[in-house]
């Protein structure tokens, strides 16, 4: 899931041509879309539908980073003032009906319910520009082909050349980021930092390809050694027509009260959910007794 979020976040920021400072908004919106996208793991149903039991409404989905117009409240304007301001669509507000927008005038994220989206117009303009550029290239090619058949006159030796234009000099002054960049950090998005942070691997492949691969390899070896030492299993011939039950690695990072890592744990467990009653087991409960009756 972390990789999926990271790839979608990167693609959304690149397509919208937004800077990395909007990464939290992109992750938030990516989560929103993933939870409403069909998944083959749940028979092409959406996680939101599985959670609420209701079909998903896609009418409020919009393109991340697209230009929109947020309407002003009637109390904020006079008769001659503009009725809206241009913003960028960032995502969906949590807990209230509205959209999260970036107001480039105030350099703040605002939440508004009265929003005019212009995605169709922008896409049509881009399409027209693409067609116009293609036509221009073809005309230029035909023009060049026609001119190539004509004789090119030789330049006279005394013909003056074009004056040399000095290259613009770059300023060596160090430019600091505006102070309002720091104001963009919002407490509501701090939780999304955990989504992109590498934590406990969910599979052996993730553990072996992560930044803590050497540490998890050592913990795997310790677990195998402990299983052999405790004689956890006994090797027997596999009966005919039977399939062995699989296993998987479970990884856990133990932390203290200060959220500091204390130890890493790796456990090899059996996929108990794959067992079948009457084949792999007969009893469906574990024996127990009351201590008071055996006093």
C-alpha positions in Angstrom: 0.0 0.0 0.0 2.8 2.4 0.8 4.3 1.9 -2.7 0.9 2.4 -4.3 0.3 5.6 -2.5 3.8 6.9 -3.3 3.5 6.2 -7.0 0.1 7.8 -7.2 1.2 10.8 -5.2 4.2 11.3 -7.5 2.1 11.0 -10.6 -0.5 13.4 -9.3 2.0 16.1 -8.4 3.8 15.7 -11.7 0.6 15.8 -13.8 -0.6 18.9 -11.9 2.8 20.5 -12.0 2.7 21.2 -8.3 5.6 21.5 -6.0 6.5 18.8 -3.4 5.1 20.9 -0.6 1.7 19.7 -1.6 2.6 16.1 -1.0 0.3 15.7 2.0 -2.7 16.9 0.0 -1.8 14.5 -2.8 -1.5 11.5 -0.4 -4.8 12.5 1.2 -6.6 12.6 -2.2 -4.9 9.4 -3.4 -6.2 7.6 -0.3 -9.7 9.0 -1.0 -9.6 7.7 -4.6 -8.1 4.2 -3.7 -10.9 3.6 -1.2 -13.4 4.2 -3.9 -11.7 2.2 -6.7 -12.7 -1.4 -7.5 -10.3 -4.0 -6.3 -9.8 -7.5 -7.6 -9.0 -8.7 -4.1 -12.7 -8.1 -3.1 -14.3 -9.2 -6.4 -14.1 -5.8 -8.1 -15.9 -4.1 -5.2 -14.6 -0.9 -3.6 -13.2 -0.8 0.0 -15.8 2.0 0.7 -18.6 -0.2 -0.4 -17.4 -3.1 1.8 -17.1 -0.7 4.8 -20.5 1.1 4.5 -22.5 -1.4 2.5 -23.6 1.3 0.1 -22.5 1.9 -3.6 -20.0 4.7 -4.2 -21.0 8.0 -5.6 -18.5 9.2 -8.1 -20.2 12.5 -8.9 -17.9 14.5 -6.7 -14.6 13.2 -8.1 -12.4 15.8 -9.8 -8.9 16.1 -11.3 -6.2 16.9 -8.7 -4.6 20.3 -9.3 -7.2 21.5 -11.8 -8.2 25.2 -11.8 -11.5 26.0 -10.1 -13.4 29.1 -9.0 -14.5 29.3 -5.4 -17.5 31.6 -4.8 -17.3 34.3 -2.3 -20.0 34.6 0.4 -22.5 37.4 -0.1 -21.2 39.1 3.1 -17.7 39.2 1.8 -18.3 41.2 -1.3 -20.1 44.3 -2.6 -22.0 44.7 -5.8 -18.9 45.6 -7.9 -16.5 43.0 -6.4 -15.7 39.7 -8.2 -18.1 36.9 -7.2 -15.4 34.2 -7.2 -11.6 33.7 -6.9 -9.4 31.3 -8.9 -8.0 28.4 -6.9 -6.5 24.9 -7.4 -8.4 21.8 -6.5 -6.5 19.7 -3.9 -9.0 17.2 -2.5 -11.9 16.6 -0.3 -12.7 18.0 3.2 -13.0 15.5 6.0 -16.1 15.7 8.2 -17.8 18.5 6.2 -19.2 18.9 2.8 -16.8 20.8 0.7 -13.5 20.8 -1.3 -10.0 21.6 -0.2 -8.6 24.4 -2.4 -5.3 26.3 -2.7 -5.8 30.0 -2.8 -2.7 31.4 -4.5 -3.7 35.0 -3.4 -3.6 34.3 0.3 -1.3 31.3 0.0 -3.6 29.2 2.2 -5.7 26.1 1.9 -9.4 26.9 2.1 -12.5 24.7 2.3 -15.4 25.7 0.1 -18.7 24.0 -0.9 -19.6 26.5 -3.7 -17.0 25.6 -6.4 -17.2 26.0 -10.1 -15.0 23.3 -11.9 -13.6 24.0 -15.4 -12.0 20.7 -16.1 -13.9 20.1 -19.4 -12.9 23.6 -20.7 -9.2 23.1 -19.8 -9.1 19.7 -21.5 -10.7 21.1 -24.6 -8.2 24.0 -24.7 -5.3 21.5 -24.4 -6.8 19.4 -27.2 -7.2 22.4 -29.5 -3.7 23.5 -28.8 -2.4 20.0 -29.6 -4.2 20.0 -32.9 -3.0 23.5 -33.7 0.6 22.6 -33.0 0.4 19.5 -35.2 -1.1 21.6 -38.1 1.7 24.2 -37.7 4.4 21.6 -37.9 2.9 20.1 -41.1 2.7 23.5 -42.8 6.3 24.3 -41.8 7.4 20.9 -43.3 5.7 21.6 -46.6 7.1 25.1 -46.7 10.6 23.8 -46.0 10.2 21.1 -48.7 9.1 23.8 -51.3 11.9 26.1 -50.4 14.5 23.4 -50.6 14.0 23.0 -54.3 14.9 26.6 -54.9 18.5 27.8 -55.3 20.0 29.3 -52.2 21.8 32.6 -52.9 25.4 32.8 -51.7 26.1 35.5 -49.0 28.5 38.3 -49.9 31.7 38.4 -48.0 31.1 42.0 -46.9 27.6 41.3 -45.5 27.6 42.3 -41.9 26.8 39.5 -39.4 24.3 39.5 -36.6 25.4 41.4 -33.5 26.4 39.2 -30.6 24.0 39.4 -27.6 25.6 38.9 -24.2 24.1 36.1 -22.2 22.1 37.2 -19.2 24.0 36.9 -15.9 22.5 35.0 -13.1 22.3 36.5 -9.7 24.5 34.9 -7.1 22.2 36.0 -4.3 20.7 33.2 -2.2 17.0 33.2 -2.3 15.2 32.1 0.8 11.8 30.5 0.8 8.9 32.8 1.7 7.7 32.6 5.4 4.3 31.4 4.4 5.7 28.1 3.4 6.0 27.1 7.0 2.4 28.1 7.6 1.2 25.4 5.1 1.9 22.6 7.6 -1.4 21.5 9.0 -2.0 19.2 12.0 -4.8 17.3 10.1 -2.3 16.0 7.6 0.5 15.0 10.0 -1.1 11.5 10.2 -0.4 11.0 6.5 3.4 11.1 7.2 3.0 7.6 8.5 1.7 6.3 5.2 4.9 7.1 3.3 7.2 6.1 6.2 8.8 2.7 5.9 7.5 0.6 8.8 6.9 -3.1 9.5 7.1 -5.2 6.3 4.0 -7.3 5.6 5.8 -10.0 3.5 9.2 -11.7 3.3 9.8 -10.0 -0.1 9.3 -6.5 1.5 11.6 -7.3 4.3 14.4 -8.5 2.0 14.1 -5.5 -0.3 13.7 -2.8 2.4 16.3 -0.6 4.1 16.4 -2.9 7.1 17.0 -6.1 5.1 20.1 -7.1 7.0 18.4 -6.7 10.3 15.4 -8.7 9.3 17.6 -11.4 7.8 19.3 -11.8 11.2 15.9 -12.1 12.9 14.7 -14.7 10.4 17.8 -16.8 11.2 17.2 -16.5 15.0 13.6 -17.6 14.5 14.5 -20.7 12.5 17.2 -21.6 15.0 14.6 -21.3 17.9 12.1 -23.5 16.0 14.7 -26.2 15.5 15.9 -26.0 19.1 12.3 -26.3 20.5 11.5 -29.1 18.0 8.5 -27.3 16.9 7.8 -29.7 14.0 8.4 -33.2 12.9 9.1 -34.1 9.3 6.7 -36.8 8.0 5.8 -38.1 4.5 3.0 -36.1 2.9 -0.1 -38.3 2.4 -1.3 -38.8 -1.1 -3.7 -36.3 -2.4 -2.9 -33.8 0.3 -1.5 -30.3 0.1 0.8 -28.9 2.8 -0.5 -25.9 4.7 1.5 -22.8 3.9 3.3 -20.4 6.2 4.2 -16.8 6.3 6.6 -14.4 8.1 5.2 -11.9 10.6 7.4 -8.9 11.4 7.0 -6.6 14.4 8.9 -3.5 15.6 8.6 -3.0 19.4 8.8 0.6 20.6 8.9 2.2 24.0 6.8 5.0 25.4 8.9 7.6 23.6 8.3 5.8 20.3 12.0 4.7 20.2 12.7 1.3 18.6 13.6 -1.3 21.3 13.7 -4.5 19.3 12.8 -6.2 16.1 10.8 -9.5 16.0 10.3 -12.0 13.3 7.9 -15.0 13.6 7.2 -17.9 11.2 3.6 -18.8 11.6 1.3 -21.3 9.9 -1.6 -20.2 7.8 -4.3 -21.6 10.1 -7.1 -20.2 8.0 -6.2 -22.7 5.2 -7.0 -25.7 7.4 -10.1 -27.8 6.7 -12.2 -29.4 9.4 -12.0 -33.2 9.3 -8.8 -33.1 7.2 -6.4 -31.0 9.1 -8.2 -31.0 12.5 -11.2 -32.5 14.2 -11.8 -30.4 17.3 -13.0 -26.8 16.8 -12.4 -25.7 20.4 -9.6 -25.8 22.9 -9.9 -27.6 26.3 -10.0 -25.5 29.4 -10.9 -25.9 33.1 -12.0 -23.8 36.0 -9.3 -23.4 38.6 -11.8 -23.0 41.4 -13.2 -26.5 40.8 -9.7 -28.1 41.0 -8.7 -26.4 44.3 
